[in-house]
């Protein structure tokens, strides 16, 4: 929520422009901000993770992570591992453990 509390362009006008996310994801983020609840389906979990990361909404990120983690498999674990370095340390570590790479030096992973 830090981003919404700081002085931003457009703050005097009482609006915030959000780019790069679908309308449904932005609506879901706003629902989460107002209710602290959200129903995330696996298909949209990654987008919620990214928007939660972008706008520093740790609770939204955690909710998205909890949907993504059970979906980690041999087809997506390496992608999640590498993308996790940018958006979620938990996802990255979980994907590393899934692949049995936990014991390797970080320079190899």
ChimeraX attribute file (.defattr): number of C-alpha atoms within 10 A of each C-alpha:
attribute: neighborCount
match mode: 1-to-1
recipient: residues
	/A:1	11
	/A:2	8
	/A:3	11
	/A:4	11
	/A:5	8
	/A:6	9
	/A:7	9
	/A:8	11
	/A:9	11
	/A:10	10
	/A:11	12
	/A:12	9
	/A:13	7
	/A:14	7
	/A:15	10
	/A:16	12
	/A:17	6
	/A:18	11
	/A:19	8
	/A:20	7
	/A:21	13
	/A:22	11
	/A:23	11
	/A:24	10
	/A:25	16
	/A:26	17
	/A:27	12
	/A:28	18
	/A:29	21
	/A:30	13
	/A:31	14
	/A:32	17
	/A:33	15
	/A:34	9
	/A:35	9
	/A:36	11
	/A:37	14
	/A:38	16
	/A:39	12
	/A:40	19
	/A:41	12
	/A:42	17
	/A:43	10
	/A:44	14
	/A:45	21
	/A:46	19
	/A:47	18
	/A:48	27
	/A:49	24
	/A:50	19
	/A:51	21
	/A:52	22
	/A:53	18
	/A:54	12
	/A:55	16
	/A:56	15
	/A:57	20
	/A:58	13
	/A:59	16
	/A:60	26
	/A:61	23
	/A:62	17
	/A:63	18
	/A:64	24
	/A:65	20
	/A:66	16
	/A:67	19
	/A:68	20
	/A:69	17
	/A:70	10
	/A:71	13
	/A:72	18
	/A:73	13
	/A:74	11
	/A:75	9
	/A:76	11
	/A:77	21
	/A:78	18
	/A:79	13
	/A:80	23
	/A:81	24
	/A:82	18
	/A:83	14
	/A:84	18
	/A:85	13
	/A:86	11
	/A:87	19
	/A:88	19
	/A:89	14
	/A:90	16
	/A:91	22
	/A:92	22
	/A:93	17
	/A:94	19
	/A:95	25
	/A:96	20
	/A:97	14
	/A:98	16
	/A:99	13
	/A:100	10
	/A:101	14
	/A:102	14
	/A:103	9
	/A:104	10
	/A:105	8
	/A:106	8
	/A:107	5
	/A:108	6
	/A:109	12
